[in-house]
Amino acid sequence: MSAPTSESASSAETTPTPGASNSVKVAVVQPRGFPFDPAGAVDCIRERTGEAAARGARLVLFPEAFVGGYPWGLRFGTAVGGRTPAGKGIFRRYWQSAISLPGPEADALGKVARDSGVHLAVGVIERLPGLGSTLYCTLAYWGPDGTLLGIHRKLKPTAAERLVWGEGDGSTLPVLPTPFGRVGGLICWENYMPLARMALYGKGVEVYLAPTADARDRWQATLRHIAVEGRCFVLGCNQYVTREHYPAGLLQDPEVGEAVRRELAAWPEDLCPGGSVIVAPDGEVLAGPLLGEEGMLVAELDLSLLAEQRLEFDAVGHYARPDVFRLEVDEAPQPAVRFRGRPGQGVT
């Protein structure tokens, strides 16, 4: 498929943020889907990250739930008051497609970041160690040395997502310092949560990541609003997914295949057309939106625009009124079980 590129840079020559480069090239990858196929997703990340690095990108973003898969069209045999055996079997296969952080797939992604020399951010379906656990929709960050720098677990899954994903807590809201500014993000409709956005602004986010599964036009307005509200660069990232991307092994599985095909039959062939985009702090679209195909957006971010734009508006600086409004964020882990005498232990 074609890989559109849009490269844009302002000619402004103001002093960059101390310790940061004056500009950076970033890549947003809009891949085809690999639901229930983590190995295929990791292979895709390896290939497309290498392409992005060859084009000069130092930060590469992949969509929400890319490794493990966003389960478009599936309801896992559920209805209010009931669940089917086949639906539970579909969930077991979905759980088996999730990855652990750390874990072998995470190690492979760290190697991708190290081999390409990039900061890599990937949406994954995360499971905890053991034979069964709640799943989390997670945004994971690796540094150019291959280190897993941090994770963000989605705070509030949306609608039917709550059937299969748990909720994160305030302990996974990182904004990470990099040579090209502070990087952090929220996943999909978390970005409609004003206080969650404010928490990232309070941590000084400058390159704001918004991996998603929402391809609607109104989502574009949301991303442009965040850019102007936070006076930050916003990288929106989605997948291009069709029903054909569901693996044949799942569709033909004697236990669950018929149920999967029946649930998908009510959906259009194109499950998600994409809509990846890169937006500047003044709301200008630098690249995209990319729709109806897989591809890659590349843009040069002029980091000097951050200071220029925050002259006009700074949500946690001169435009804040802490004497009237104040946000408190609890960043402590919230395990369901705590053990006296062994602080910090428990399932988190």
N, C-alpha and C positions, 0 to 999 in steps of 0.2 A: 504494500500500500504506500501511497505517497506520504511524505513527512514534511508538512508545511513548516516554514521557519519565518519568524518575524523578529528582527533584531532592531532595537531602538535604543538610543542613548541621547540624553540631553547634552547640550554644549556647555552647561553651567560648570564653573570651575571654582566651587567653594571648597573649603577645607573638609575632608572626610572625617567621619567619626574616629576618634583616637583609636589606634590599633586595628582599624578596618581598612580594607582596600577601597579606593574611590569608586570602583565599579566591579560588577561580577556578572558572569554569564550563567544563566540558570536554564534548566530543561524540565519541562513537564511532559511526561510520557502518557499518552492515551493508548493503551494496549488493547488488544482483543481480550476477551474474558477466558479465564481458566478455572471455572468453578469445579470444585471437588478434585482439583489437580494441582497440588502445591509444587510438585516437581516441575510441571510445565511452566508455572508462574515464575519459579526461581530461574529457570533457563531463559525465559523472556527477559527478566530483570538483568541477567548477566549480559545478554546480547545488546539490549537497548541502552544500558548504562555505558557500555563500551562505546556505542555510537555517540552518545551524548558527550562523553569525555573527549572523544576525538574531535568534536565540534567546539570544544573549549569550555563546556559546562563544568562548574565546580559544585553545584548543588543540583541533584536530580530527584524528582518527586514522582511517585507512583500512586495510584488511586486508593480509595477506601476499600478495605476487604479484598485486596487483589490476591494475596497469597491465602488460599483457603476458599475464597470466592464469596461474592455477594449473591445470595440465593434468590435472584429474581424469579418471581412467579411461583415460588413454593410456599405452601402453608403447613407442611410437615404433618398432614393428616389431622389438623386440629380444628376444633369447633368449640364454642363455649360449652363446657361440661363434658367434653370427650376428646379422646385421642385414639388414633388407629394404630394397630401393630405395624403396618407398613410405614406410617408417618414416623414412628419411633425408629424404625430401621433406617429411614432417610436421614434422620438426625444423627444416628450413630455413624453413618458414613460421612456426614458433614463434620462431626466431631473429629473423626479420624483424619480429615483433611486440614484441620487446624494445626498450628505449630506452637512450640514452646519457646519462650525467651528467657534464658538461653536454650539452645537446642541445635540439632544438626543443620536445619534450614537457616536458622539465625547465623550460625557460623559460616554457612555458604554465602549469605548476603554480606556478612562482614568482609569476606574475602573479595566479593565483587567490589565493595567500596574501596578496599585497599588496593586491589589491582588497577582500578580506574583512577585512584587518587581523588575521590569526590566525597562530599557529604551526601549521604543517601537516605531518603525518607520513604518508607513503604507502608502502605496499609495492609495489615495482616489480621487474620482470625487467630486469636491467641487462646491456647489452653494451658492450664497449669499442669505441673508434673503429676503423674499418676495415671490410673486407669479410667478416670472419669472426673470431670470438673465442669463448672460453668465456663462458657466461652465468652471472650471479650473481643469487641471490635477495637483494634489497637493501631496506633500510628507509631512506628518504631524508627529510631534514628541511629545511623552508623556514621562514624567519622572516617576520614581518609586513611587512618591507620587501621581500620577494621574494627574498632571498638564500638560496642553497643553503647551509645551515649545516653539514651533515655527512651522512655515509652510514654505514650498518652493513651489511656483507656477511655473510650467514649463514655461520657457521663450519663447520657440519657438516650438509649436506643429509641427509635421512632416507630410507633404503631406496631405492626406485626414483627418488627425486629426484636421486640421484647420477648417473643416466644423462644428465641434462640441465643440471645446475647444478654449478659449481665451488665451491671452499671459499674463504671469506674468510680474512683474517689479523688479527693483533692491532692493525693500524694503523687499523681501522675499528670501534672500540668507543667511540663518543662518549657522554658525558653532558654535556648542553648547559645552561649557565645561562640561565634566563629570569626575567622579573619575578615569576613565580609558582613558583619552585623549579627544581630540577635535573631535566632530562628525559632519559631514555635508555631503551633497550629491547633485547630479544632476540626472535628470530623463531621461533615455533612450538616444536619440540622442543629447540632450543637451551636453552629454559627448564628442561629436565630436566638440564642440565649444571651441577652444583653450583659448579664453579670459575668458569664464565662468569657465573653470578649473583653470585658473590662479587666478581668484578672490577667489576661495576656498583655493588655496595654500597660497595666501596672508593672509587669515584669520587663517592659521595654522592648516588646517585639518589634522588629523592623522588617523582617521577611516572614510574612504570615502565610502558613500552608493551610489549604482547605480542601483536602481530598474528600470526594463525595460520590454518591450514586444518583444525584439529582441532575437531570439533563434539561429541565424546563427553562424557558426563557426568563422567568422571574428569578431564577437562581443567579443569572448573570447580574441582575440588578442588585442582589444581595452582596455579591462579591465586590462590585463597584462601591457600594455603600460602605462596606468594611474598610476598603482602601482609603476612602475619604474620611471616615470616622476615626480610624486608627492612624491615619497618615503614614501608611506602611505599604510596601509591595505585597500583593496578594497573588498566590499561585493556586488556582483552582484546577483540580485534576479528577478526571472521570475515566471510565472504561467505555469501549465500544463493544457491546455484547449482543449476540444473537442466540436464538434457541439452539442453533447448530453447535455452539461452543460447549454445551453440556456433553460430557464424555459418553461415548457409546457404551462403555462398560456399565455406567450407571443406568442409562436408559434401557439396557437389555438385561439388567440384573433380575434374576427370577423372583427375588423377594420383593423388591421395591420399584423395579423399572416401570411397571404398568401404572403405579401410583404417581411416579414422577411425570410420565408422559401425560397422564390425565390432568394433573395440576398445571402443566405448562401449556396445554392445549387452549386454555382460555386467554392466553397472552399473544401479542403480535410477534411476528418473526424477529423483528428488531426489539430486543428487550431494553437496550439503553443506547441512544445515539451518541453519547459523549458530552461534549460541551466544555472541554478543558480551555483555560484562558489564563492570561497573565495580565495583571492590572497594576498601574503605577499609583503612587500615593495621592495623585490629584484626580484619580478615577479614570485616567486615560487607559484604554485597552492597548497593551503593547503587542499581544499575540493572541490569536483566536477570536471568537470561540471556534473550536474544531468539532465538526458534527458529521456523523454518518460514515466515519472511517477511523481506522487506527492511525496513529501518527505521533509526531513529537513537535512541541512548540519550544523554541529557543529564543530567549531575549536577553539583552544586555541591560542590567539594572544600574542606573546612575544613582549611587547611594547619597550623593550630595543633595538630591531632591528631598531627602528626609528632613534635613535642617530647614530647607526653604519652606516646605509645607507645614512644618510645626511652628513656624513663625505665625501662621494664620490660625492654627488650631492644634491644641495638644490636650487630649481627653484626660490625661492624668497630670498635666502641668498647669499652664496658665489658664486653661479653660475649665479646670476642675473647681469645685466648691466643697472642699472637705468639711467646712463648717456647717454645711447643709446636708450633703450626701456623703456617705461613707460605706465602702464595701469591705467586709472581712472575709477572708478565704481560709478555710481550715485545710491545711496541707498534710495533716497527720494521716497515716494509713488507718483504715477502718476495718480490721479483721473481724469476722463474726465470733471468733473465739480468742480470748486472751488468757494467758497462763501466768499466774502470780509467781514471782521469783525468776521468771524468764521473760523480761520485757521485750516486746517486739516480735515474739514468736506467734505464730498463727497463720492461717491461710489468708494471703492477701493477693 
